[in-house]
């Protein structure tokens, strides 16, 4: 069910009311999303009191991002460390995406899905192939191929301490800055979901 939700959210032509409908039919997801929207992870200056208000204020792409994050956290039956690694990768990829001719939203998605095979104990190709994702994203996730795959490889290499393997662009200093920021963000976000 959660994988189906994530898949539906990947449709580029999904409408505002469809997202609201999907989320509102799951009380647990609605509650967690509202709690997250009102947390330090988002940092909105006033309380968001309804799902519709959250959708309007944050916009479709942000709501999709946060909903996918919550759905992935629901899939994680193991230690929270895996979810922490996932969030760090997602935020780092979001921050570094511009170096790889990639939007920040796509970078976040690639980082967020980079551990979905471990979360679901299934091969990456089996999970990703049926999803309505751009072929470049599928290639990046399944085989670290293409320029988006280079983004994922750099983020993964940095997180796993293989700094010598990282290309010169972005610099190690930029990688380090994004890692520190991503680690702080992941800690705050994990405390909110």
GROMACS elastic network, one bead per residue, 0.5 to 0.9 nm:
[ bonds ]
;  ai    aj funct       b0    kb
    1     4     6  0.50292   500
    1     5     6  0.62708   500
    1     6     6  0.87713   500
    2     6     6  0.62461   500
    2     7     6  0.85410   500
    2    68     6  0.88168   500
    2    71     6  0.58507   500
    2    72     6  0.77797   500
    2    74     6  0.79458   500
    2    75     6  0.75060   500
    3     6     6  0.50438   500
    3     7     6  0.60871   500
    3     8     6  0.86063   500
    3    71     6  0.78770   500
    3    72     6  0.84674   500
    3    75     6  0.87307   500
    3   127     6  0.84851   500
    4     8     6  0.61559   500
    4     9     6  0.86548   500
    4   131     6  0.88865   500
    5     8     6  0.51486   500
    5     9     6  0.63059   500
    5    10     6  0.88963   500
    5    22     6  0.76372   500
    5    23     6  0.88551   500
    5    67     6  0.89546   500
    5    68     6  0.81042   500
    5    71     6  0.78891   500
    6     9     6  0.51789   500
    6    10     6  0.65981   500
    6    64     6  0.86221   500
    6    67     6  0.81245   500
    6    68     6  0.58542   500
    6    71     6  0.72494   500
    6    72     6  0.85407   500
    6   131     6  0.85265   500
    7    10     6  0.52993   500
    7    11     6  0.73577   500
    7   130     6  0.83184   500
    7   131     6  0.53794   500
    7   132     6  0.66230   500
    7   133     6  0.85533   500
    8    11     6  0.58323   500
    8    14     6  0.79062   500
    8    19     6  0.88516   500
    8    22     6  0.89101   500
    8   131     6  0.82873   500
    8   132     6  0.80070   500
    9    12     6  0.79900   500
    9    14     6  0.70230   500
    9    19     6  0.74190   500
    9    64     6  0.62534   500
    9    65     6  0.89295   500
    9    67     6  0.86119   500
    9    68     6  0.78594   500
   10    13     6  0.87452   500
   10    14     6  0.79449   500
   10    64     6  0.82524   500
   10   131     6  0.73712   500
   10   132     6  0.59011   500
   10   133     6  0.64257   500
   11    14     6  0.54967   500
   11   131     6  0.87788   500
   11   132     6  0.60140   500
   11   133     6  0.76662   500
   12    15     6  0.87689   500
   12   132     6  0.84479   500
   12   133     6  0.87830   500
   14    17     6  0.85406   500
   14    18     6  0.65079   500
   14    19     6  0.71755   500
   14    60     6  0.88909   500
   15    18     6  0.52326   500
   15    19     6  0.65248   500
   15    20     6  0.88126   500
   15    60     6  0.81901   500
   16    19     6  0.53903   500
   16    20     6  0.63611   500
   16    21     6  0.86913   500
   16    55     6  0.76784   500
   16    56     6  0.87012   500
   16    59     6  0.85039   500
   16    60     6  0.65133   500
   17    21     6  0.59923   500
   17    22     6  0.85678   500
   17    52     6  0.89600   500
   18    21     6  0.50003   500
   18    22     6  0.61102   500
   18    23     6  0.86202   500
   19    22     6  0.51382   500
   19    23     6  0.61911   500
   19    24     6  0.84169   500
   19    55     6  0.86222   500
   19    60     6  0.79325   500
   19    63     6  0.84198   500
   19    64     6  0.79044   500
   20    23     6  0.53353   500
   20    24     6  0.58691   500
   20    25     6  0.85649   500
   20    51     6  0.71876   500
   20    52     6  0.67968   500
   20    55     6  0.75402   500
   21    24     6  0.52147   500
   21    25     6  0.62444   500
   22    25     6  0.56546   500
   22    26     6  0.72734   500
   23    26     6  0.56088   500
   23    27     6  0.77672   500
   23    29     6  0.63598   500
   23    30     6  0.57736   500
   23    33     6  0.86810   500
   23    51     6  0.83297   500
   23    67     6  0.80516   500
   24    27     6  0.63612   500
   24    29     6  0.77690   500
   24    30     6  0.57980   500
   24    51     6  0.76158   500
   25    29     6  0.84983   500
   25    30     6  0.80024   500
   26    29     6  0.53211   500
   26    30     6  0.61122   500
   26    31     6  0.86435   500
   27    31     6  0.60561   500
   27    32     6  0.85509   500
   28    31     6  0.51897   500
   28    32     6  0.61674   500
   28    33     6  0.85070   500
   29    32     6  0.51301   500
   29    33     6  0.59482   500
   29    34     6  0.85157   500
   29    67     6  0.77615   500
   29    70     6  0.73428   500
   29    71     6  0.77863   500
   30    33     6  0.51710   500
   30    34     6  0.61729   500
   30    35     6  0.85569   500
   30    51     6  0.70481   500
   31    34     6  0.52462   500
   31    35     6  0.61200   500
   31    36     6  0.85601   500
   31    51     6  0.89298   500
   32    35     6  0.50097   500
   32    36     6  0.60285   500
   32    37     6  0.84739   500
   32    67     6  0.89673   500
   32    70     6  0.73183   500
   32   192     6  0.84825   500
   32   193     6  0.62955   500
   33    36     6  0.50304   500
   33    37     6  0.59871   500
   33    38     6  0.86091   500
   33    51     6  0.79691   500
   33    54     6  0.89180   500
   33    63     6  0.85665   500
   33    66     6  0.71753   500
   33    67     6  0.66929   500
   33    70     6  0.72794   500
   33   193     6  0.80316   500
   34    38     6  0.62750   500
   34    39     6  0.86869   500
   34    48     6  0.71367   500
   34    49     6  0.74321   500
   34    50     6  0.71953   500
   34    51     6  0.66151   500
   34    54     6  0.75847   500
   35    38     6  0.52989   500
   35    39     6  0.63208   500
   35    48     6  0.89693   500
   35   192     6  0.70593   500
   35   193     6  0.74048   500
   36    39     6  0.50314   500
   36    40     6  0.81126   500
   36    41     6  0.71077   500
   36    42     6  0.71890   500
   36    66     6  0.80649   500
   36    70     6  0.88768   500
   36   189     6  0.77584   500
   36   192     6  0.55467   500
   36   193     6  0.60927   500
   37    40     6  0.83979   500
   37    41     6  0.77373   500
   37    42     6  0.58306   500
   37    43     6  0.80611   500
   37    44     6  0.75809   500
   37    47     6  0.83537   500
   37    48     6  0.68819   500
   37    54     6  0.71015   500
   37    58     6  0.89931   500
   37    66     6  0.84371   500
   37   192     6  0.89793   500
   38    41     6  0.81364   500
   38    42     6  0.67995   500
   38    43     6  0.72452   500
   38    44     6  0.67772   500
   38    45     6  0.88570   500
   38    46     6  0.78756   500
   38    47     6  0.58446   500
   38    48     6  0.61603   500
   38    49     6  0.86473   500
   38   192     6  0.88942   500
   39    42     6  0.57836   500
   39    43     6  0.63034   500
   39    44     6  0.78572   500
   39   188     6  0.85730   500
   39   189     6  0.81154   500
   39   191     6  0.89849   500
   39   192     6  0.61442   500
   40    44     6  0.77592   500
   40   188     6  0.68458   500
   40   189     6  0.77732   500
   40   192     6  0.77463   500
   41    44     6  0.87646   500
   41   185     6  0.67841   500
   41   186     6  0.84974   500
   41   188     6  0.56707   500
   41   189     6  0.51677   500
   41   190     6  0.88246   500
   41   191     6  0.87557   500
   41   192     6  0.71329   500
   42   189     6  0.84572   500
   43    46     6  0.86767   500
   44    47     6  0.73193   500
   44    48     6  0.81905   500
   48    51     6  0.78821   500
   48    53     6  0.64565   500
   48    54     6  0.60266   500
   48    57     6  0.87632   500
   49    52     6  0.86877   500
   49    53     6  0.68952   500
   49    54     6  0.77277   500
   50    53     6  0.51682   500
   50    54     6  0.63197   500
   50    55     6  0.87056   500
   51    54     6  0.50521   500
   51    55     6  0.61980   500
   51    56     6  0.86591   500
   52    55     6  0.50382   500
   52    56     6  0.61779   500
   52    57     6  0.85940   500
   53    56     6  0.51274   500
   53    57     6  0.60598   500
   53    58     6  0.84447   500
   54    57     6  0.52219   500
   54    58     6  0.58738   500
   54    59     6  0.77945   500
   54    63     6  0.77538   500
   55    58     6  0.54921   500
   55    59     6  0.53000   500
   55    60     6  0.63922   500
   55    62     6  0.82997   500
   55    63     6  0.62191   500
   56    59     6  0.54458   500
   56    60     6  0.79112   500
   58    61     6  0.78986   500
   58    62     6  0.57619   500
   58    63     6  0.65046   500
   59    62     6  0.57101   500
   59    63     6  0.62724   500
   59    64     6  0.86645   500
   60    63     6  0.52141   500
   60    64     6  0.60157   500
   60    65     6  0.85605   500
   61    64     6  0.51315   500
   61    65     6  0.61954   500
   61    66     6  0.87805   500
   61   105     6  0.75782   500
   62    65     6  0.50095   500
   62    66     6  0.62321   500
   62    67     6  0.84910   500
   62   105     6  0.85867   500
   63    66     6  0.51867   500
   63    67     6  0.59248   500
   63    68     6  0.84419   500
   64    67     6  0.51450   500
   64    68     6  0.60702   500
   64    69     6  0.85137   500
   65    68     6  0.53116   500
   65    69     6  0.62345   500
   65    70     6  0.88245   500
   65   105     6  0.79710   500
   65   108     6  0.80460   500
   65   109     6  0.75725   500
   66    70     6  0.62653   500
   66    71     6  0.86051   500
   67    70     6  0.51592   500
   67    71     6  0.61367   500
   67    72     6  0.86165   500
   68    72     6  0.60784   500
   68    73     6  0.85054   500
   68   109     6  0.88315   500
   68   112     6  0.83716   500
   69    72     6  0.52206   500
   69    73     6  0.62238   500
   69    74     6  0.87259   500
   69    87     6  0.82264   500
   69   112     6  0.73850   500
   69   193     6  0.89419   500
   70    73     6  0.50099   500
   70    74     6  0.62776   500
   70    75     6  0.88088   500
   70   193     6  0.68388   500
   71    74     6  0.50817   500
   71    75     6  0.65066   500
   71    76     6  0.89991   500
   72    75     6  0.50204   500
   72    76     6  0.65009   500
   72    83     6  0.80774   500
   72   112     6  0.83437   500
   72   113     6  0.85752   500
   72   116     6  0.76914   500
   72   119     6  0.78752   500
   73    76     6  0.52186   500
   73    77     6  0.83727   500
   73    80     6  0.86619   500
   73    83     6  0.66374   500
   73   190     6  0.88710   500
   73   193     6  0.78135   500
   74    77     6  0.74592   500
   75    78     6  0.88708   500
   75   116     6  0.88142   500
   75   119     6  0.63446   500
   75   120     6  0.69806   500
   76    79     6  0.75751   500
   76    80     6  0.75579   500
   76    82     6  0.78894   500
   76    83     6  0.70213   500
   76   119     6  0.55529   500
   76   120     6  0.78334   500
   77    80     6  0.83823   500
   77   119     6  0.76972   500
   78    81     6  0.83198   500
   78    82     6  0.74894   500
   78    83     6  0.87840   500
   78   119     6  0.78961   500
   79    82     6  0.62037   500
   79    83     6  0.76910   500
   80    83     6  0.51639   500
   80    84     6  0.61939   500
   80    85     6  0.87244   500
   80   190     6  0.83637   500
   81    85     6  0.61749   500
   81    86     6  0.85423   500
   82    85     6  0.51151   500
   82    86     6  0.61948   500
   82    87     6  0.86959   500
   82   115     6  0.78883   500
   82   118     6  0.85642   500
   82   119     6  0.79800   500
   83    87     6  0.61672   500
   83    88     6  0.85859   500
   83   115     6  0.84676   500
   83   119     6  0.85623   500
   83   186     6  0.87724   500
   83   190     6  0.80429   500
   84    87     6  0.51637   500
   84    88     6  0.61665   500
   84    89     6  0.85995   500
   84   183     6  0.80604   500
   84   186     6  0.60235   500
   84   187     6  0.72444   500
   84   190     6  0.71377   500
   85    88     6  0.51311   500
   85    89     6  0.61447   500
   85    90     6  0.85714   500
   85   115     6  0.84125   500
   85   159     6  0.81107   500
   85   183     6  0.86288   500
   85   186     6  0.82769   500
   86    89     6  0.52004   500
   86    90     6  0.61441   500
   86    91     6  0.87193   500
   86   111     6  0.66198   500
   86   112     6  0.56135   500
   86   113     6  0.76659   500
   86   114     6  0.69650   500
   86   115     6  0.62117   500
   86   116     6  0.86263   500
   86   186     6  0.86663   500
   87    91     6  0.61488   500
   87    92     6  0.84542   500
   87   108     6  0.88560   500
   87   111     6  0.74678   500
   87   112     6  0.63406   500
   87   182     6  0.75039   500
   87   183     6  0.80613   500
   87   185     6  0.81712   500
   87   186     6  0.54023   500
   87   187     6  0.87853   500
   87   189     6  0.83322   500
   87   190     6  0.84551   500
   88    91     6  0.53126   500
   88    92     6  0.60164   500
   88    93     6  0.84411   500
   88   111     6  0.79712   500
   88   112     6  0.86089   500
   88   159     6  0.83190   500
   88   179     6  0.70610   500
   88   181     6  0.86781   500
   88   183     6  0.55354   500
   88   184     6  0.86258   500
   88   185     6  0.77278   500
   88   186     6  0.57820   500
   88   187     6  0.89473   500
   89    92     6  0.51470   500
   89    93     6  0.59441   500
   89    94     6  0.84158   500
   89   108     6  0.78790   500
   89   110     6  0.84789   500
   89   112     6  0.67378   500
   89   114     6  0.77662   500
   89   152     6  0.80991   500
   89   155     6  0.62625   500
   89   156     6  0.70775   500
   89   159     6  0.76325   500
   89   179     6  0.83471   500
   89   182     6  0.76139   500
   90    93     6  0.52353   500
   90    94     6  0.61054   500
   90    95     6  0.87064   500
   90   107     6  0.69122   500
   90   109     6  0.65716   500
   90   110     6  0.67846   500
   90   113     6  0.80308   500
   90   114     6  0.81780   500
   90   155     6  0.89277   500
   90   182     6  0.80830   500
   91    95     6  0.62054   500
   91    96     6  0.86461   500
   91   107     6  0.80972   500
   91   108     6  0.59157   500
   91   111     6  0.72277   500
   91   112     6  0.82453   500
   91   178     6  0.78116   500
   91   179     6  0.82362   500
   91   181     6  0.81482   500
   91   182     6  0.51777   500
   91   183     6  0.84003   500
   91   185     6  0.77751   500
   91   186     6  0.79044   500
   92    95     6  0.51172   500
   92    96     6  0.61004   500
   92    97     6  0.82928   500
   92   107     6  0.81607   500
   92   108     6  0.76739   500
   92   111     6  0.76245   500
   92   155     6  0.66626   500
   92   175     6  0.78255   500
   92   178     6  0.54228   500
   92   179     6  0.60074   500
   92   181     6  0.80260   500
   92   182     6  0.57248   500
   92   183     6  0.88079   500
   93    96     6  0.51519   500
   93    97     6  0.55655   500
   93   104     6  0.74463   500
   93   106     6  0.84446   500
   93   108     6  0.55196   500
   93   109     6  0.83449   500
   93   110     6  0.72718   500
   93   111     6  0.57140   500
   93   112     6  0.88234   500
   93   151     6  0.66819   500
   93   152     6  0.69002   500
   93   154     6  0.88471   500
   93   155     6  0.64834   500
   93   178     6  0.86199   500
   94    97     6  0.53869   500
   94    98     6  0.83163   500
   94   102     6  0.89319   500
   94   103     6  0.76728   500
   94   105     6  0.63930   500
   94   106     6  0.72942   500
   94   109     6  0.80293   500
   94   110     6  0.86268   500
   94   111     6  0.77294   500
   95    98     6  0.75343   500
   95   104     6  0.65241   500
   95   107     6  0.77194   500
   95   108     6  0.81677   500
   95   178     6  0.64298   500
   95   182     6  0.86101   500
   96    99     6  0.58420   500
   96   100     6  0.75281   500
   96   102     6  0.87663   500
   96   104     6  0.77051   500
   96   107     6  0.75902   500
   96   151     6  0.75628   500
   96   155     6  0.86227   500
   96   170     6  0.73401   500
   96   174     6  0.81553   500
   96   175     6  0.77719   500
   96   178     6  0.74729   500
   97   100     6  0.53784   500
   97   101     6  0.67122   500
   97   102     6  0.50078   500
   97   103     6  0.59519   500
   97   104     6  0.54433   500
   97   105     6  0.85271   500
   97   106     6  0.77281   500
   97   107     6  0.52248   500
   97   108     6  0.82366   500
   97   148     6  0.81632   500
   97   151     6  0.68492   500
   98   101     6  0.53119   500
   98   102     6  0.53853   500
   98   103     6  0.63403   500
   98   104     6  0.69742   500
   98   107     6  0.86230   500
   99   102     6  0.73760   500
   99   151     6  0.81413   500
   99   169     6  0.68854   500
   99   170     6  0.64278   500
  100   103     6  0.86550   500
  100   147     6  0.59777   500
  100   148     6  0.63802   500
  100   150     6  0.75827   500
  100   151     6  0.62791   500
  100   169     6  0.88720   500
  100   170     6  0.89930   500
  101   147     6  0.76122   500
  101   148     6  0.79540   500
  102   105     6  0.83076   500
  102   106     6  0.64590   500
  102   107     6  0.65348   500
  102   147     6  0.84566   500
  102   148     6  0.69801   500
  102   151     6  0.88643   500
  103   106     6  0.52410   500
  103   107     6  0.62278   500
  103   108     6  0.86530   500
  104   108     6  0.61003   500
  104   109     6  0.85798   500
  105   108     6  0.51331   500
  105   109     6  0.62151   500
  105   110     6  0.86986   500
  106   109     6  0.50248   500
  106   110     6  0.61538   500
  106   111     6  0.86128   500
  106   137     6  0.78846   500
  106   148     6  0.87608   500
  107   110     6  0.51924   500
  107   111     6  0.62581   500
  107   112     6  0.85015   500
  107   148     6  0.77669   500
  107   151     6  0.77686   500
  107   152     6  0.82345   500
  108   111     6  0.52011   500
  108   112     6  0.59464   500
  108   113     6  0.85606   500
  109   113     6  0.60454   500
  109   114     6  0.83706   500
  109   137     6  0.86897   500
  110   113     6  0.53089   500
  110   114     6  0.59550   500
  110   137     6  0.67968   500
  110   138     6  0.88597   500
  110   140     6  0.75354   500
  110   141     6  0.67237   500
  110   148     6  0.80762   500
  110   149     6  0.86507   500
  110   151     6  0.87669   500
  110   152     6  0.70104   500
  111   114     6  0.50682   500
  111   115     6  0.79491   500
  111   141     6  0.87965   500
  111   152     6  0.66894   500
  111   155     6  0.81638   500
  111   156     6  0.88767   500
  112   115     6  0.71037   500
  112   116     6  0.77670   500
  113   116     6  0.51123   500
  113   117     6  0.81417   500
  113   128     6  0.88144   500
  113   141     6  0.74027   500
  114   117     6  0.75745   500
  114   118     6  0.88292   500
  114   124     6  0.86395   500
  114   141     6  0.62005   500
  114   142     6  0.89160   500
  114   152     6  0.77928   500
  114   156     6  0.89257   500
  115   118     6  0.53606   500
  115   119     6  0.62914   500
  115   120     6  0.87610   500
  115   124     6  0.85426   500
  116   120     6  0.60386   500
  116   121     6  0.81151   500
  116   122     6  0.82975   500
  116   123     6  0.89877   500
  116   124     6  0.71607   500
  116   127     6  0.79341   500
  116   128     6  0.89661   500
  117   120     6  0.53217   500
  117   121     6  0.55518   500
  117   122     6  0.51328   500
  117   123     6  0.55360   500
  117   125     6  0.85305   500
  117   126     6  0.87165   500
  117   127     6  0.71488   500
  117   128     6  0.89730   500
  118   122     6  0.68790   500
  118   123     6  0.81939   500
  118   124     6  0.84306   500
  119   122     6  0.81275   500
  120   123     6  0.85217   500
  120   127     6  0.85833   500
  122   125     6  0.84728   500
  122   126     6  0.68654   500
  122   127     6  0.70188   500
  123   126     6  0.53905   500
  123   127     6  0.66663   500
  123   128     6  0.88364   500
  123   142     6  0.88375   500
  124   127     6  0.52669   500
  124   128     6  0.59693   500
  124   129     6  0.81838   500
  124   141     6  0.72628   500
  124   142     6  0.57916   500
  125   128     6  0.52124   500
  125   129     6  0.54609   500
  125   130     6  0.86590   500
  125   138     6  0.81661   500
  125   141     6  0.82106   500
  125   142     6  0.56503   500
  125   143     6  0.89130   500
  126   129     6  0.58729   500
  126   130     6  0.74833   500
  127   130     6  0.67828   500
  127   131     6  0.74205   500
  128   131     6  0.53566   500
  128   132     6  0.84758   500
  128   133     6  0.79530   500
  128   138     6  0.63831   500
  128   141     6  0.77544   500
  128   142     6  0.75663   500
  129   132     6  0.80888   500
  129   133     6  0.82942   500
  129   138     6  0.69266   500
  129   142     6  0.87078   500
  130   133     6  0.84712   500
  131   138     6  0.86690   500
  132   135     6  0.89302   500
  133   136     6  0.81687   500
  133   137     6  0.63838   500
  133   138     6  0.64901   500
  134   137     6  0.53622   500
  134   138     6  0.64771   500
  134   139     6  0.87465   500
  135   139     6  0.60319   500
  135   140     6  0.85092   500
  136   139     6  0.50969   500
  136   140     6  0.61561   500
  136   141     6  0.87068   500
  136   145     6  0.79842   500
  136   146     6  0.67798   500
  136   147     6  0.82129   500
  136   148     6  0.68110   500
  136   149     6  0.81534   500
  137   140     6  0.50192   500
  137   141     6  0.61978   500
  137   142     6  0.85085   500
  137   145     6  0.89513   500
  137   146     6  0.87778   500
  137   148     6  0.67260   500
  137   149     6  0.77595   500
  138   141     6  0.52119   500
  138   142     6  0.59136   500
  138   143     6  0.82588   500
  138   144     6  0.89002   500
  138   145     6  0.88517   500
  139   142     6  0.52747   500
  139   143     6  0.56955   500
  139   144     6  0.63248   500
  139   145     6  0.52853   500
  139   146     6  0.68369   500
  139   148     6  0.81736   500
  139   149     6  0.69758   500
  140   143     6  0.57289   500
  140   146     6  0.62908   500
  140   147     6  0.77875   500
  140   148     6  0.55013   500
  140   150     6  0.76082   500
  140   151     6  0.83757   500
  140   152     6  0.70293   500
  140   153     6  0.87475   500
  141   144     6  0.56645   500
  141   145     6  0.78524   500
  141   148     6  0.86713   500
  141   149     6  0.68266   500
  141   152     6  0.78295   500
  142   145     6  0.77625   500
  142   149     6  0.87893   500
  143   146     6  0.88363   500
  143   149     6  0.73232   500
  144   147     6  0.85379   500
  144   148     6  0.74781   500
  144   150     6  0.64059   500
  144   151     6  0.83846   500
  144   152     6  0.66021   500
  144   153     6  0.63566   500
  145   148     6  0.71056   500
  145   150     6  0.68621   500
  146   149     6  0.50691   500
  146   150     6  0.64589   500
  146   151     6  0.89634   500
  147   151     6  0.65886   500
  147   152     6  0.89247   500
  148   151     6  0.50515   500
  148   152     6  0.65266   500
  148   153     6  0.86809   500
  149   152     6  0.50270   500
  149   153     6  0.60403   500
  149   154     6  0.85448   500
  150   154     6  0.60420   500
  150   155     6  0.85275   500
  150   167     6  0.88609   500
  151   154     6  0.52495   500
  151   155     6  0.62601   500
  151   156     6  0.85744   500
  152   155     6  0.51600   500
  152   156     6  0.59745   500
  152   157     6  0.83853   500
  153   156     6  0.50915   500
  153   157     6  0.58587   500
  153   158     6  0.84210   500
  153   166     6  0.81038   500
  154   157     6  0.51241   500
  154   158     6  0.60776   500
  154   159     6  0.85601   500
  154   162     6  0.89654   500
  154   163     6  0.85760   500
  154   165     6  0.78261   500
  154   166     6  0.54933   500
  154   167     6  0.72692   500
  154   170     6  0.88263   500
  154   175     6  0.86039   500
  155   158     6  0.52274   500
  155   159     6  0.61509   500
  155   160     6  0.85780   500
  155   166     6  0.85702   500
  155   175     6  0.78556   500
  155   179     6  0.86985   500
  156   159     6  0.51526   500
  156   160     6  0.60851   500
  156   161     6  0.85603   500
  156   162     6  0.84002   500
  157   160     6  0.51666   500
  157   161     6  0.60978   500
  157   163     6  0.63786   500
  157   164     6  0.86783   500
  157   165     6  0.68601   500
  157   166     6  0.67538   500
  158   161     6  0.51243   500
  158   162     6  0.56597   500
  158   163     6  0.54860   500
  158   164     6  0.89483   500
  158   165     6  0.84863   500
  158   166     6  0.72291   500
  158   172     6  0.86242   500
  158   175     6  0.72854   500
  158   176     6  0.82543   500
  158   179     6  0.82727   500
  159   162     6  0.76895   500
  159   163     6  0.87172   500
  159   179     6  0.77413   500
  160   163     6  0.82900   500
  161   164     6  0.85954   500
  162   165     6  0.57472   500
  162   166     6  0.73207   500
  163   166     6  0.54489   500
  163   167     6  0.89169   500
  163   172     6  0.76225   500
  164   167     6  0.81934   500
  166   169     6  0.82362   500
  166   170     6  0.84733   500
  166   171     6  0.84686   500
  166   172     6  0.78194   500
  167   170     6  0.70236   500
  167   171     6  0.76711   500
  167   172     6  0.87316   500
  168   171     6  0.52707   500
  168   172     6  0.74605   500
  169   172     6  0.82293   500
  169   174     6  0.87962   500
  170   173     6  0.80633   500
  170   174     6  0.60465   500
  170   175     6  0.66248   500
  171   174     6  0.51608   500
  171   175     6  0.62408   500
  171   176     6  0.85650   500
  172   176     6  0.59637   500
  172   177     6  0.85278   500
  173   176     6  0.50238   500
  173   177     6  0.61758   500
  173   178     6  0.85970   500
  174   177     6  0.51121   500
  174   178     6  0.61303   500
  174   179     6  0.84563   500
  175   178     6  0.52187   500
  175   179     6  0.60395   500
  175   180     6  0.87003   500
  176   180     6  0.62181   500
  176   181     6  0.86189   500
  177   180     6  0.52795   500
  177   181     6  0.62452   500
  177   182     6  0.84784   500
  178   181     6  0.51295   500
  178   182     6  0.58547   500
  178   183     6  0.84181   500
  179   183     6  0.59541   500
  179   184     6  0.86005   500
  180   183     6  0.51792   500
  180   184     6  0.63544   500
  180   185     6  0.86397   500
  181   184     6  0.53042   500
  181   185     6  0.61686   500
  181   186     6  0.85874   500
  182   185     6  0.50056   500
  182   186     6  0.59349   500
  182   187     6  0.85566   500
  183   186     6  0.51018   500
  183   187     6  0.62573   500
  183   188     6  0.87550   500
  184   187     6  0.52657   500
  184   188     6  0.63986   500
  184   189     6  0.86308   500
  185   188     6  0.52150   500
  185   189     6  0.59976   500
  185   190     6  0.84791   500
  186   189     6  0.50116   500
  186   190     6  0.58891   500
  186   191     6  0.84555   500
  187   190     6  0.52493   500
  187   191     6  0.63070   500
  187   192     6  0.88249   500
  188   191     6  0.52330   500
  188   192     6  0.65233   500
  189   192     6  0.50429   500
  189   193     6  0.65451   500
  190   193     6  0.55532   500
